[in-house]
Amino acid sequence: MRDVDAATCEVTPPRVWRSAPVGVTTVAVGVLVATMLWSATRSSSPGLVGVDVALAVAALILVPVVVRRPRLGGVLAGVLVALSPVATPVASFAVLFIARNRPFRQAAAVAAVGVAGEAVQALWRPVPSLPYGWRLVLMTIAYAALLGWGTWAQARNALLAELRDRARRAEREQERRVDEARAAERSRIAREMHDVLAHRLSLLAAAAGAMEYRPDAPPERLSAAAGVIRASAHHALDELREVITLLRSDDAESPTDAPPGQTLADLPRLVDEARAAGQQVEVDDPLGPPVEIPAAVGRTAYRIAQEALTNARKHAAGQPVRLVLGGAPGTGLSIAVSNPTTPDSGATGSAGAGLVGLAERAALTGGRVAHHVDAAGRFHLTAWLPWPT
């Protein structure tokens, strides 16, 4: 990319020109100058030979000036052209260089100075075999060709630089999208881990609490509580292993759905686990037998019910919980969970991480989740999920 001078709004030569040895350019132009000098000395009078040699040296000295300060070097080369044809290669190089690296108006001005110099030179150093008018036309066409060539080269370089920049931006954008997708997947997995482990650990805590506070319970009750602890620990390990396997995957498109079977059809098993841990759960399910519900909606509904029962065990231990399901295809699936609060409930009136996760999960399916505590101190969690016809 070229550097832009903020004060003059000009494009400075690219680094390749500034860092390349100026001597190489001087030698290349010097060959052309020497050729023109040899031709001029053969056709010029003996008195002009010394002048042509001096002007050739001066023209070679201008080559580094053209590279460093193009406008100044180009104008001086055009002035030398008016005195001798040996300066024509330097003036031509100046037009081409400026056209490739500077704005068009600067290159056009330098080309005009060069053409004017050629016109003056043709007046006092004519070529017998070439009329003045034709010579002026040919030199104008030559400078115009150099101007057009340099301008086209600058536009081509700018286009290539823009395409390379677009390619780099596209690569960075693709990397950013991949990173965002991976972060979103990991966030979903983290929510899944919270939902699964919070439910299992709350069952463990409830069963262990029952054994701790009722050591005189019948052996059957203690055995049932121990069975709940064992089963919950076993399920927690299995589900934790599955989530960790997903976390270790670097594929941003790895599936992060709930484990197979954890849909709305598994709600009775979830309620039975809660009741086995000592939680009082009342279910009002007018839907009846398992019905056909989209898989994503069914999983979300299961997680909402699971999180609601988990929160009730954590923040309102010993209080009865009422779970109500309703809805129909076309109108949506509604879930309502309520339970009395306790004086030491610390999260019933504010949205914790689990409730925030439920709101995000429901939003992904086009649904919504709300919660509040009524005047009687009863906590309500309501959710609505789309149920297509």
N, C-alpha and C positions, 0 to 999 in steps of 0.2 A: 504494500500500500504506500501511496505517496504521502509526504508530510504536507500539511496545509499551514501557511503563515496566516495567523489570525489578523494581523495588522493590515496586510496587503491583499488578503484573500487569494493568494497565489499558491500554486502547487510547486514545491521544490523538487529538484531531481531526485529520483529514487536512490536508495543507498548503494545500489549496484553501480550506478554511475559515479557516485562520490568515492566509493571505496576502490573501484577498479583503478589500476595504474594509469595515470594520465599520459604517461610516456607511450603506452601502446597506441592510444588514439593519436598522439602527435606523430608517431612513426608512420601510421597508416595514412594520415592526411599528408605527411611530408612526402610520401612517394608520389602522390598526385601533384603536389606543388612542384616537385622536381621535374615531373613530366611536363607540366605546363611551362616551367622555366626553360627547359631544353627547347621546347617548341617556340617559345617567345624569342629566345636568343638567335634562333635561325632566321626568323623573319623580321626582327627588329633592327634598327640602326645601331651601329657600335656605341653611340652615346647613351642608348637606353639600357644596355646590358647591365651596367653597374647599378642603375636604378632598379631593374627587375630583380637582381640578386638581393639588394637591400630590402626590397618589398617582400621577397620570398621569405627572408629571415624574419621580418616583422610579422608576416602572416603566420608562420609557425609559432611564434611567441604568443599569438592570439589564441591558439588552440586551447591551452589550459584556462585562459580567461573565459572562453566560451563555455567550458565545462563548469567553471566555478561561478561565473556571473554571465549567464547567457545573453541577456539583453545588451549589456555593454559590449561584450565581445562580438555579437552579431552586427551591431551598428558600426563598430570600427572595421570589421571585415568588409562590410558594404562600402565604406569609404575607401578602403584600399583597392577594391575592385575598380573604382573609377580611375585609378592610377596605373594599374597593371593587371593583365589576365592571370598572373601567378597567384593572386589572392582569391580567384574564383572558387577553388576547392574548399578553402576555409569558409567563405561566405555560404557555400552550398551546405557544408557540414553544420554551420550555425543554424540555418533554416530548418534542416531536418531534426537536429537535436532539440531546438526550442519547440518545434511542432509536436515532438514526442513527449515532452516533459513540462511544457508550460501552456497557459491558455492560448486559444487560437488567435486572439487579437494581437498578442505579442509576437507570435510567429509570423502573422501576416504583415505586421509592421516591419520586421526584420527582412522579410522577403521583398517588401516594397523598396527598402533601402538598397538591397542587392540589385534589384532590377534597375533602379535609378543609377546605381554605379555602373552597371553594364551599359546603360544608355550613354552615359558620359564617356566611358572608355571607347565605345564604338565611334564617337564623334571625332576624337583626336588620334585614335589608333584603329583605323578602319581595316577591314579585310577586303582586298580587291575582289575576291571571288564571291563575296557574300554581300548583297546590298544591305544598307543600314536597316531598312524596315523589316526585312526577313530576319536579320540577326536579332533585332529587338523582339520580334515575335517568338523566335525559337528560345531565347533566354527567358522570356516571360513564361512560356510553357514549361521549361525546365524547372524554374523556381516554383511554379504552381504545382508541378508533379511532386516535388520534394515536400511542399507544404501539405498536400493531400495525403501523401504516404505517411508522413509523421503524424498527422491528425488521426488517420485510420489506425495506426499502431497504438497511439495513446488510448483511443476508444476501445480497441481490442484488449489492451492490458487492463483497462478499468473494468471491462466486462468480465474478464477472467478472474480478476481480484474479487469482484462482487459475487461471482458464482462460487469461488472458494470460500468466501465469507458466509454465504448462504449455506453451503454444505457443512461448514463448522457449526453454524447456529442450529442447523437441523440435527446434527449429531448430538449437540448439547441438549436440545429439546427432547430428543428421543431418550437420552440417558436420564433426563429429569423425569420424563413420564414413567420410565421403568422404575426409577427410585420411588416415585410417588405410588405407583401401583404396588410395589413391594411393601412400602410402609403401610398402605391401606390394608393389604392382606395380613400383615403382622398385627395390625390393630384389631382386625376382626378375629384373629386367632386369640389375641389377648382377651377380648371380650368373651370368646368361647371358653377360655380357661377359667375366667372369673365365674361365669355362669355354672360351669360344671363343678368346679372345686368348692365354690361357696355352698352349693346345694349338698354335696357329699359331706363336707366338713360340718355343716350345720346339723345333719343327721347324726354324725358321730357325737357331736357335742350334746345333742338332746338325749341320745341313748346313754351316754356316759353320765350325764347329769341325773338321769333317772336312777341309775345304779348307785350313784354316790349318795343321793338324798333318801333313797329307799333301800338301804341294805337289808332290811327285814322283809323285803318283798318275797313272794313265793318263788321257789326255784324256777317255775315255769316262766315267770315274768323276767327274772334275771337272765335266764337262758335266751329268751326272745330278744332282750336288749343286747346281749352279747352277739347274737346272730345278726342284728341290725348293724352293729359296729363292724363285724367281720365283713359282711356283704358290702357295706358302704366303703370300707377301706379298699376292698378288692376292686370295686367299680371305679373308685377314685384313681387307683394306680393305673388301671387300663385306660381310662380316659386321659389321664395325664401323659401316659406314654404316647398316645395318639397325637395329642397336641404338640408335644415336644418333637415328634417326628416331622410334623408340618413345619415347625419353627426352624428345624435344621435344613429344610429344603431351600435352595436358592432360586427356585422357579417362582417368578412373581405370579404365575397363573395357577399355582397349586390349588387344588380344591380346598375350601375352608368351611364347607357346610357341616352342619351338625352330624354326629355319627349316625349311621343308618338305624332306623327304628325310633329315633327320638323326634316324633311328630305328635300331632294332636291325638292320634290313635293310641299313643302310649300314656295319655294323661291318667287313666285309671291306675297304671302301675306307679306313676309318680305320687298319686294320692295315697296309695297303699303304703308306699315307703314312708311317707310323712306320718301316717297314722301309726305305723309300726314303731316309729320313734317317739310316740306319745303325743303327737300334735292332733288337735281336734279340727278336723276339716269337714265342712259341709259343702256338698257339691250339688248345684242345681244345673242340670245339663239337659235342656229340652231338645237338644240335637239328637239325642238318642244314640243308636248304634253308630259306629264309625262311618263318616260320610266322606265323599270325594272332595277333598280340598287341595288346592295347589301345594306342592311340596314346600316351597319357600314360605308360604303363609302358615302351613302346619308346623314347620320348625319354629317359626317366630312365635306362634301361639304357645307352643310347648315351653319355650324359653321364658315367655312372660309369666306363665303360671308357675314355673319353677322358681324364678326370681322372687315372685310375690310370696310364695310359701317360705322361701329361705329368709326373706326379710322379716316375715312374721315370727319365725323361730328365733331370729337374732334379736329383734327389737321389741317383741311382745310375747315373750316366752310364756306358755301356759294359757294364752288367750285363744278362743275359738276363731277359726278362719272360715269365711264364706266365699266360695268360688262359684260364679255364675257365668255360664256360656249362653250365647244366643246368636241369632242372625240367620241368614239364608242366602243362597246364591243370588247375586245381583244387588243385595243390600249390604253385604259385608258381614264379617265375623266380629262379634263383640265379646270382650272378656272383662269381667268385673270381679275384683278381689277386695274384701274388706275385713278388718279386724279391729277390736278395741285396742287403744294404746295404753301403755303403762307409764307411771310417773317417771321411770328412768329411760324411756324411749328417747334415743338420741338422734335417730335418723328418720323418724316418721314424718317430720315436718319439712324436711329438706331433701333435695335430690342427691343421693349418694352416687358412687361410681356405677353401681348396678343399675339404678334407675336411669341414669344418663345413657348407659349402654343400651338399655331397652328402648329408649326413645330413638336412638340412632338406628338400632336394628329394625324397629317398626317403620321408620322413615324410608329405609332401603326398599321395603315392599310397598310403599305408598300409604302406609297407615300412620297412626298417631297413638301416643300414650300420655296420659295425664294422671296426676295424683294430688290429693289434698286431705286435710283433716277437718272434719265437720265440727259443728258446735258442740256435739256430744262427745267429742274426743275420739271419734272413730276414724281410722285411716282408710282411705279409699284409693284403689288403683284401677283405672279404667283404660281400656285399649280398644281400638277399632282397626281392623285389618281388611283390605279389599278381598272380596270373594266373588270372582267372576262368575257369570251365569254359565 
